[in-house]
């Protein structure tokens, strides 16, 4: 194999590696965006769960007060 042929093969490999790196970079950026969106959703769910816990506690206290009056 001549030097020119070797250089051509290396150039092809370099191009293929560069393309693979570009695709990988795009995939990683997409994944990072997806993670941010999931994080936002989970934070929203955590806030809703906190709200529900506070509501349940308030209802429990109200029931205890009402039962205390009847007993």
N, C-alpha and C positions, 0 to 999 in steps of 0.2 A: 504494500500500500504506500502510495507516494505521500509526501508531506502535504501537498494540496488536498488530496483525498482525506487525509486525517483532519486537516483544518476544516474542510467542508463538514465532516461528521461532527466535529466538536461544535461548529457553528450551529448545526441542526439541533444538537443536544442542548446547547445553550438556549436556543429559541424555545424548545419544548419545555425546558425548565422554567424559563421566564413566563411562559404562558401558564404553566401549572401554578406558579407562585401568584400570578394575578388572579387566577380562579380561586385559589386558597384564601387570598386576601379578601376577595369579595364574599366568600362563604363565612369567614370570621367576622366581617363587618355585619353581615346579615344576622349571624348568631348573636352578636353583641346587641343589636337592635331588638331582637326577640327577647333576650334576657331582660333588657330594660323594660319592655312592655309587660312581661310576666311579673317583674318586680313591682311595677305600678299597680297591676291588678291585685297582687297579693297584699300590698299595703292597703288598698281599698277594702279588701276582705277583712283584714285585721281591724281596721277602723269600724266596720260594720259589726264585727263580733264584739268589739268593745262596747259599742252602743247597745247591742242586745243584752250584754251582761249587765249594764247599768239599768236598763229597763226591767230586766228580770229581778234585780235586787230591789228596785223601787216597788215593784208589784208585790214581792215577798214581804217587804216592810208594811205595805198597806194592808195586806191580808192579815198579818200578825196584829196590826192595830185593830182591825175590824173584829177579829176573833177575840181579842182582849176585851173589847167592849161588850161582846155577847156573853163571855164566860163569866 
